[in-house]
Amino acid sequence: MDIWKIASVMRDPTDTNHLATDPNAIYKYGLTKPSSCMVVQSDFHFSDVKLLKIHFDVHHTKNLTGKTFTSEREFELDVMDLLLTQIRHGGVYTPPSTKTVRDRIVCSLANMECPDFSDLDRKTVLQAIEEVWDNRSVNEKWLARLATKVDLLGGVILRKADRTSFPKLSLNQPSTYLELIKNEKIQKCILTLGNPPVIFVD
C-alpha cells in the first residue's frame, strides 16, 4: 500500500459547456507521492469532486489539495479511480473476480442490454477483458462460448457483423463488431479491448 497525496483539483478552463457545479463539468486533478516531486494530472468530473469533498469532509474544492490516502494501485489513473469506487461503496470495496465481470456481460447481452460497470473499478474491468483477447483480436473460443451462453440464457443470437454497417466511430482500441438478434429486434454492439468493454450502437 502506497501513500498518495492530492496535489491539486481545479476546474478545466477549456470546458465552457458546463457550469462549475454541473455534475458533468470537467475538472483536473493532480496526484503525487509525498516523497516525490512529480505530479501526474488527469481529468474527472464535478460529480467526482463532490464525492472527494464528502469523503475528506471539506467544503471547498481547494481544500482537497494536500489530502492523503493509501492505495493498493500503482498507476495514477487507477489510484484515483479505485478511491472513487471505494467511496461510492461506502468506503469498503472488494474488486470482483474477472469471471464475475464477464458473467455480467453474459447476463446483460442475454437481456439485450448494455452492461453497466459504473460500480466497479476500471482496472478490474479491463483485466477481465484482457484475459479473453489474444493480442489485438478477441479469443474466438471465448466469443463462441459467449454466444452459446447468451442464446441459452435469453434466446438471443450473437453473431459477428459487417463493420461497414456501423456508423464511423473513433475507437482507439482493438474492436470486434457484433449483432444481437431476438425476434425481429437487432442491436448492434462492439466488443473492445478497453473500458467500457461493450458499446451499444444505435
WOZICOR-V715951 format. One record per residue. N is the residue number from 1. RES is the residue in one small letter. BURIAL is b if it has 24 or more other C-alpha atoms within 12 Angstrom, else e. Layout:
# WOZICOR-V715951
n=[N	N]
res=[RES	RES]
burial=[BURIAL	BURIAL]
This chain:
# WOZICOR-V715951
n=[1	2	3	4	5	6	7	8	9	10	11	12	13	14	15	16	17	18	19	20	21	22	23	24	25	26	27	28	29	30	31	32	33	34	35	36	37	38	39	40	41	42	43	44	45	46	47	48	49	50	51	52	53	54	55	56	57	58	59	60	61	62	63	64	65	66	67	68	69	70	71	72	73	74	75	76	77	78	79	80	81	82	83	84	85	86	87	88	89	90	91	92	93	94	95	96	97	98	99	100	101	102	103	104	105	106	107	108	109	110	111	112	113	114	115	116	117	118	119	120	121	122	123	124	125	126	127	128	129	130	131	132	133	134	135	136	137	138	139	140	141	142	143	144	145	146	147	148	149	150	151	152	153	154	155	156	157	158	159	160	161	162	163	164	165	166	167	168	169	170	171	172	173	174	175	176	177	178	179	180	181	182	183	184	185	186	187	188	189	190	191	192	193	194	195	196	197	198	199	200	201	202]
res=[m	d	i	w	k	i	a	s	v	m	r	d	p	t	d	t	n	h	l	a	t	d	p	n	a	i	y	k	y	g	l	t	k	p	s	s	c	m	v	v	q	s	d	f	h	f	s	d	v	k	l	l	k	i	h	f	d	v	h	h	t	k	n	l	t	g	k	t	f	t	s	e	r	e	f	e	l	d	v	m	d	l	l	l	t	q	i	r	h	g	g	v	y	t	p	p	s	t	k	t	v	r	d	r	i	v	c	s	l	a	n	m	e	c	p	d	f	s	d	l	d	r	k	t	v	l	q	a	i	e	e	v	w	d	n	r	s	v	n	e	k	w	l	a	r	l	a	t	k	v	d	l	l	g	g	v	i	l	r	k	a	d	r	t	s	f	p	k	l	s	l	n	q	p	s	t	y	l	e	l	i	k	n	e	k	i	q	k	c	i	l	t	l	g	n	p	p	v	i	f	v	d]
burial=[e	e	e	b	b	b	b	b	b	b	b	b	e	e	e	e	e	e	e	e	e	e	e	e	b	b	b	b	b	b	b	b	b	e	e	e	e	e	e	b	e	b	b	b	b	b	e	b	b	b	b	b	b	e	b	b	e	e	e	e	b	e	e	b	b	e	b	b	b	e	b	e	e	e	e	b	b	b	b	b	b	b	b	b	b	b	b	e	e	e	e	e	e	e	b	e	e	e	e	e	b	b	b	b	b	b	b	b	b	b	b	b	b	b	b	b	b	e	e	b	b	b	b	b	b	b	b	b	b	b	e	b	b	e	e	e	e	b	e	e	e	e	b	e	e	b	b	e	b	b	b	e	e	b	e	b	b	b	b	b	e	e	e	e	e	e	e	e	e	e	e	e	e	e	b	b	b	b	b	b	b	e	e	e	e	e	b	b	b	b	b	b	b	b	b	b	b	b	b	b	e	e]
